[in-house]
Amino acid sequence: GDSVTQMEGPVTLSEEAFLTINCTYTATGYPSLFWYVQYPGEGLQLLLKATKADDKGSNKGFEATYRKETTSFHLEKGSVQVSDSAVYFCALLLRGANSKLTFGKGITLSVRP
Amino acid sequence: DTAVSQTPKYLVTQMGNDKSIKCEQNLGHDTMYWYKQDSKKFLKIMFSYNNKELIINETVPNRFSPKSPDKAHLNLHINSLELGDSAVYFCASSPLAGGATDTQYFGPGTRLTVL
């Protein structure tokens, strides 16, 4: 079945450090890929998305590139801030009437001053 | 204005009780969803409705019964609550069913604790 694998967490970084969160997927079709973020005590918000191979999604300094050859969608940010502390979820969505988001397990990022 | 709202935000109840969670979206979307987030933060879809019609039912126990009175509302009723039902339940909506580029918009969640 379709699945998303994220690197194990949690991750703790100092402010201004470089961030990479790995995400790989397995899908029967050609999915769209998403990163959602969950700040403490809140619901999920879309961070960025990409809908076809080689697309790059970007938002708030975060970037991820859809790599079909490696079935990956790694999240990167050049300089993290304390306010980036949250749980990050990678997800895929396949087209069709029964389309649904399939999430990875999420990874908790803590950024210390 | 809140796009996707849920009530209540917190729900604490005894095993065996019946409870409901309500969800409303003011985005004009056709499709709504319920997700369950367990204690390890893992998110899994439970149901989706498109314009009041059930589209996805992901092997959820039949103690869980969603109801969509109109396309702006999707409520979740749970009978005979069990300890394992303790979780955060998220409602979400998206413009269309089947649109692979559609962003899903999530509510703030309802934290259910079964004692």
Interface residues (C-beta under 8 A of the other chain):
Chain A: P31 S32 F34 Y36 Q38 E42 G43 L44 Q45 L46 K49 T51 V87 F89 L93 L94 R95 G96 A97 N98 S99 K100 L101 F103 K105 G106 T108
Chain B: V4 Y33 K40 K41 F42 L43 K44 I45 S48 N50 I55 I56 E58 F90 A92 A97 G98 G99 A100 T101 D102 T103 Q104 Y105 F106 G107 P108 G109
